[in-house]
């Protein structure tokens, strides 16, 4: 069934197979660390990307953190926002990814966890395109800004404390399983990870993460995985979006609020774009008035 308020299909977190690693001592072998380090190099790769997020687990922790910081009102507000969900707030997204470098990629979304309507996110090294049902947002080349990029380029894990490195076979591929905890060099986030511990399965051939699970206490809060991995060369033309005649194309402005409004679907997007346009007109009028007054003062 579907949640009438969210428009999202109700899901459940998968069960880990193999099980996640318990706390283990010892560092991974140097060759595995080097493999993670080298994942930053461009390569041709294709995969199916799946991810699950449990908002209840995450928001409960955020409420606890807010109260621990003395922000009881914020914690109560977070709790109120998730009241009545019965814990059924797991969302899932599926996509097909092809990539040949940080600014050469194409993501075709098969199933999204939000209602943005984004269908394709692509970049050919010179231009990027975000395709929606009724418009295309485009601009200069930009890196892939999704969690999937951190599965392909997981070098950020090197800032964490890694242990375990158990040899396993995962979905027919040789791999190493690691336990990931916050280390002395870990910033607020490490790749897509905000909370620890995490369980990572590293592909022995490519160094990509075949599976990454983030835990809050004993509960998984987020799960990412790559499947159907391919290292076959990707046709450069696959990274381009061919715009059909009559399609509305919106050029990126560099203003995150304006660009976000341009990408919003339906009536909400129309209202947001109208509001942004009104604000821009007001700012332009204020700026012109100030320039006029400054000019008058300068001629006194």
ZAMARGU-4260 file (C-alpha; in steps of 0.2 Angstrom, whole numbers, plus 5000, padded with zeros to 4 digits):
<rodrens>
0) 5000/5000/5000 | 5005/5018/4999 | 5005/5032/5013 | 4992/5045/5007 | 5002/5059/5015
5) 5020/5055/5008 | 5015/5047/4992 | 5029/5034/4995 | 5027/5015/4995 | 5029/5007/5013
10) 5045/4997/5014 | 5055/4987/5026 | 5073/4986/5028 | 5081/4970/5021 | 5089/4958/5032
15) 5108/4957/5031 | 5116/4942/5022 | 5129/4939/5027 | 5127/4947/5044 | 5136/4962/5049
20) 5153/4961/5058 | 5154/4962/5076 | 5167/4973/5084 | 5184/4967/5079 | 5202/4973/5081
25) 5216/4975/5069 | 5218/4985/5053 | 5214/4979/5035 | 5228/4974/5024 | 5238/4987/5015
30) 5232/4981/4998 | 5214/4984/5003 | 5217/5001/5009 | 5226/5005/4992 | 5212/4998/4983
35) 5200/5010/4992 | 5212/5024/4988 | 5213/5021/4970 | 5194/5021/4968 | 5196/5040/4964
40) 5203/5036/4947 | 5191/5037/4932 | 5184/5020/4927 | 5170/5014/4916 | 5157/5006/4927
45) 5139/5001/4927 | 5127/4995/4941 | 5110/4995/4948 | 5109/5006/4964 | 5097/5003/4978
50) 5095/5012/4994 | 5083/5011/5009 | 5082/5024/5023 | 5072/5023/5039 | 5067/5040/5044
55) 5060/5035/5061 | 5076/5028/5067 | 5086/5043/5061 | 5074/5056/5067 | 5072/5048/5084
60) 5091/5049/5086 | 5091/5067/5080 | 5078/5071/5094 | 5088/5063/5107 | 5104/5073/5101
65) 5094/5089/5102 | 5088/5086/5120 | 5106/5081/5125 | 5111/5098/5119 | 5098/5107/5129
70) 5086/5110/5114 | 5071/5101/5122 | 5059/5111/5111 | 5068/5105/5095 | 5067/5087/5101
75) 5049/5088/5104 | 5046/5096/5087 | 5055/5082/5079 | 5045/5069/5089 | 5028/5078/5084
80) 5033/5077/5066 | 5034/5058/5066 | 5020/5054/5078 | 5007/5042/5070 | 5018/5034/5058
85) 5019/5018/5067 | 5037/5016/5062 | 5032/5013/5044 | 5044/5026/5037 | 5056/5016/5027
90) 5058/5022/5009 | 5067/5014/4994 | 5075/5020/4978 | 5081/5011/4963 | 5092/5017/4949
95) 5103/5012/4935 | 5120/5020/4935 | 5133/5022/4921 | 5149/5032/4925 | 5166/5035/4917
100) 5173/5049/4928 | 5167/5061/4941 | 5159/5072/4928 | 5154/5059/4915 | 5139/5049/4922
105) 5121/5045/4919 | 5108/5040/4932 | 5091/5033/4926 | 5079/5033/4941 | 5068/5018/4941
110) 5060/5021/4958 | 5062/5037/4969 | 5059/5039/4987 | 5053/5057/4985 | 5040/5066/4974
115) 5052/5077/4964 | 5049/5067/4948 | 5067/5067/4943 | 5070/5054/4929 | 5087/5056/4923
120) 5103/5064/4930 | 5117/5065/4917 | 5133/5074/4913 | 5145/5072/4898 | 5160/5082/4905
125) 5154/5098/4897 | 5135/5100/4902 | 5124/5092/4914 | 5105/5088/4913 | 5092/5084/4926
130) 5076/5078/4917 | 5059/5080/4925 | 5042/5075/4917 | 5039/5093/4911 | 5056/5102/4911
135) 5075/5099/4909 | 5087/5108/4921 | 5104/5111/4913 | 5120/5119/4916 | 5139/5117/4916
140) 5147/5100/4920 | 5146/5096/4939 | 5151/5080/4949 | 5138/5067/4953 | 5131/5074/4969
145) 5122/5058/4976 | 5126/5044/4988 | 5129/5033/4974 | 5145/5042/4970 | 5152/5037/4987
150) 5149/5019/4983 | 5159/5021/4967 | 5172/5032/4975 | 5173/5026/4993 | 5190/5034/4997
155) 5181/5044/5011 | 5181/5028/5022 | 5199/5030/5024 | 5196/5044/5036 | 5187/5031/5047
160) 5193/5017/5058 | 5192/5001/5048 | 5193/4983/5055 | 5189/4966/5050 | 5192/4963/5032
165) 5184/4946/5031 | 5185/4937/5014 | 5168/4933/5008 | 5158/4930/4991 | 5144/4943/4989
170) 5132/4940/4975 | 5145/4930/4965 | 5159/4943/4967 | 5174/4941/4978 | 5174/4954/4992
175) 5180/4960/5009 | 5168/4964/5023 | 5173/4978/5035 | 5167/4986/5051 | 5167/5005/5050
180) 5168/5016/5065 | 5171/5035/5068 | 5190/5038/5068 | 5201/5053/5073 | 5201/5060/5055
185) 5182/5058/5053 | 5173/5074/5049 | 5154/5076/5052 | 5151/5064/5037 | 5161/5051/5029
190) 5154/5048/5012 | 5135/5046/5015 | 5138/5041/5033 | 5132/5052/5047 | 5130/5039/5060
195) 5141/5024/5065 | 5145/5010/5066 | 5143/5004/5048 | 5146/4988/5039 | 5154/4989/5022
200) 5157/4976/5008 | 5171/4980/4996 | 5172/4973/4979 | 5189/4965/4977 | 5190/4969/4959
205) 5184/4987/4958 | 5185/4993/4976 | 5167/4999/4975 | 5155/4996/4989 | 5143/4982/4985
210) 5134/4986/5002 | 5135/4999/5015 | 5124/4999/5030 | 5123/5013/5043 | 5118/5009/5061
215) 5110/5019/5075 | 5112/5008/5090 | 5106/4991/5085 | 5094/4998/5071 | 5099/5001/5053
220) 5096/5019/5048 | 5102/5018/5030 | 5107/5004/5017 | 5115/5007/5000 | 5120/4993/4988
225) 5127/4990/4970 | 5121/4975/4960 | 5124/4969/4942 | 5141/4977/4942 | 5149/4979/4925
230) 5166/4986/4920 | 5162/4986/4901 | 5166/5002/4892 | 5152/5015/4891 | 5148/5024/4875
235) 5151/5043/4877 | 5134/5047/4869 | 5126/5038/4883 | 5130/5052/4895 | 5121/5065/4884
240) 5103/5069/4885 | 5095/5073/4868 | 5081/5086/4871 | 5065/5083/4861 | 5058/5098/4851
245) 5046/5108/4862 | 5054/5102/4879 | 5055/5116/4892 | 5074/5119/4896 | 5079/5129/4911
250) 5096/5135/4912 | 5105/5134/4929 | 5107/5151/4937 | 5119/5146/4951 | 5106/5152/4964
255) 5102/5136/4974 | 5084/5143/4979 | 5080/5148/4961 | 5087/5131/4954 | 5077/5121/4967
260) 5061/5130/4963 | 5064/5127/4944 | 5065/5108/4948 | 5049/5107/4958 | 5035/5098/4950
265) 5016/5102/4948 | 5007/5116/4957 | 5020/5117/4971 | 5033/5121/4958 | 5023/5134/4949
270) 5020/5143/4966 | 5038/5142/4971 | 5044/5149/4955 | 5031/5163/4956 | 5038/5167/4973
275) 5056/5167/4968 | 5052/5178/4953 | 5043/5190/4965 | 5057/5191/4977 | 5070/5193/4962
280) 5059/5208/4956 | 5058/5215/4973 | 5077/5214/4975 | 5080/5221/4958 | 5069/5236/4963
285) 5077/5239/4979 | 5094/5238/4971 | 5089/5251/4958 | 5082/5262/4971 | 5098/5262/4981
290) 5108/5265/4966 | 5097/5280/4962 | 5098/5287/4980 | 5117/5284/4980 | 5118/5294/4963
295) 5108/5308/4970 | 5119/5309/4986 | 5135/5309/4975 | 5129/5324/4965 | 5125/5335/4981
</rodrens>
